[in-house]
């Protein structure tokens, strides 16, 4: 039996640890928001997400040292909603700044739409 003390940190790949902590989820979106440290409230953020009939899957908080040192936090959210724009608007209504958002499903939808448009154009050319 392997004891915890026998496992070296170099034996575990970093990506395996990250994938274990934040497993990929289909039909999910990622949002990055910024706020002052005193304005941060996980329950308010969760309420803003749930107002859009979505569920909060992950919430990661880090300090924002890139912009300035004025006690800003960067909060990364993963939600189970394909389109993050409605959630971004809801979060902004709660007074948070949405820095970025992306959806894996949106890229798939764009590719499907592009492929169907190409097929339609090909059909019309016949």
LINGITA-V899114 format. One record per helix or strand of 3 or more residues. SS is the DSSP state (A for helix, B for strand). FROM is the first residue (numbers start at 1). TO is the last residue. If there is no record, write none. Layout:
ss=SS from=FROM to=TO
ss=SS from=FROM to=TO
//
This chain:
ss=A from=4 to=6
ss=A from=9 to=11
ss=A from=14 to=21
ss=B from=29 to=36
ss=A from=37 to=39
ss=A from=42 to=50
ss=B from=56 to=63
ss=B from=72 to=79
ss=A from=85 to=93
ss=B from=97 to=103
ss=A from=104 to=125
//
